[in-house]
């Protein structure tokens, strides 16, 4: 790999131990992926922050790295962790878990990372622009940033994203290159997805049947940002998809008019989505409704608030969003409406990274295929898939 | 039979020098849930190395698998003094490479001979991560 003089200096340890360690990791990854050089990145989104997933080994690494003087040199934001950092008792989180999670929070704070705790940084303070280079972990945010915003990032691991936050660089390979952003598959959608769940199922099907690659979808009308969010999140959960194009909708497809001819082709109809749903959705009835994987947008919180305002929920409803979006929703009265009806709007966490089994939740209604994918293996809980509106009706 | 020496050439992924007795796994290794960072023992059910310690060994296996948190487990092994002296992969991937880079464990892959056949558990092995060399001394 060709390094600049400044990069060589960092690698030689002339700017301190932490920057040296960060650069060393990026050089190793660059070498493995055949990168010619480093590029500068605008922001980093760091995953692997829940004590539930990284355990003591991860916690100790983060504390050691902070102790070694690691400091973010660009905007760096954080994925959700294992609990609402202010209202964890109300969520039913055990004390020992909370203590470890708070140590992780302190380590990131020492490193100058913004404690945003959200998988939708693009709805909060970290919204990239078209063409910007990023080092983002969190597969759903990667899919959104690449596909919907036209920014450029590979699917980073947690340590690599943190290293990029420290030295402001990433190796130039993969989705940072024009050639790797061209579609590899053409997907003809022969149904009209009618809600967020349909889009999630469509994404799940893409991830599962293609494994990876860059699908170019045709036949979709005008999906909302939230619908694209669910599609990307589930395509990234069931497979390794980090970028998709939708004809006439996503920014690169609008600018470039990709030619789908000659690509490996796939057709999807309503029966395919039903089959996917049957394979990941439970048919049991549950006492819980869990919403917010990825984190709920302001528009979704409004939908929920309007549906439950002045009513009393029969089931237990937990909604997950970022602190930034919750503050906006609070100003508009959405939070009060949901919590007066008996729901809880938690921040900093979600149903995938919080310890559901310790909270006494063995299954729930949800609109998230990503959650349905991870809940069984991470916490032994099942998911019954419904659209957002049907989830709310199930709770009423 | 006198001991024979052989040098394999490949790609130095993580720099550094490591030396030890080889421990060879024909199967990929998932560090998260597969290796206990505090004891260095392989704990994955049904794994060919189950019950053996990776501490101080030159660990030879095809590639990593499983969760990316495995990188932190490799770091944990180093922190508790139970890390392998070096790792040799057939073809490495980001989980193992990240873990080795964080922990400073030399890592070499893409050798000119299949390391799973050229190296036997118990051989004396020297790994040079700067130059991508693996020296094997068969007993």
Contacts between the chains, C-beta under 8 A, distances in Angstrom:
chain1	res1	chain2	res2	distance
A	21	B	102	7.3
A	24	B	101	5.7
A	25	B	98	6.4
A	25	B	101	4.3
A	25	B	102	6.5
A	28	B	13	6.0
A	28	B	14	5.4
A	28	B	97	5.3
A	28	B	98	7.6
A	28	B	100	7.5
A	28	B	101	4.3
A	28	B	107	7.9
A	29	B	94	6.3
A	29	B	97	6.4
A	29	B	98	7.0
A	29	B	101	7.7
A	31	B	11	7.6
A	31	B	13	6.2
A	32	B	13	6.0
A	32	B	92	6.5
A	32	B	93	7.6
A	32	B	94	6.9
A	32	B	97	5.4
A	48	B	68	7.1
A	48	B	69	6.6
A	48	B	72	7.5
A	53	B	67	7.9
A	53	B	69	6.0
A	54	B	69	5.6
A	54	B	72	5.7
A	55	B	69	7.1
A	55	B	72	7.4
A	56	B	76	7.3
A	57	B	37	5.3
A	57	B	69	7.6
A	57	B	72	4.2
A	57	B	73	5.2
A	57	B	75	6.3
A	57	B	76	3.4
A	57	B	79	7.9
A	58	B	69	6.4
A	58	B	72	4.2
A	60	B	75	7.8
A	60	B	76	6.6
A	60	B	79	6.1
A	61	B	72	5.4
A	61	B	75	5.0
A	61	B	76	7.6
A	61	B	102	6.6
A	64	B	79	7.5
A	157	B	68	4.6
A	157	B	71	6.7
A	157	B	94	5.9
A	157	B	95	7.4
A	157	B	98	5.8
A	158	B	68	6.8
A	159	B	71	5.7
A	159	B	72	7.6
A	159	B	98	5.2
A	159	B	102	6.1
A	160	B	94	7.4
A	160	B	98	6.4
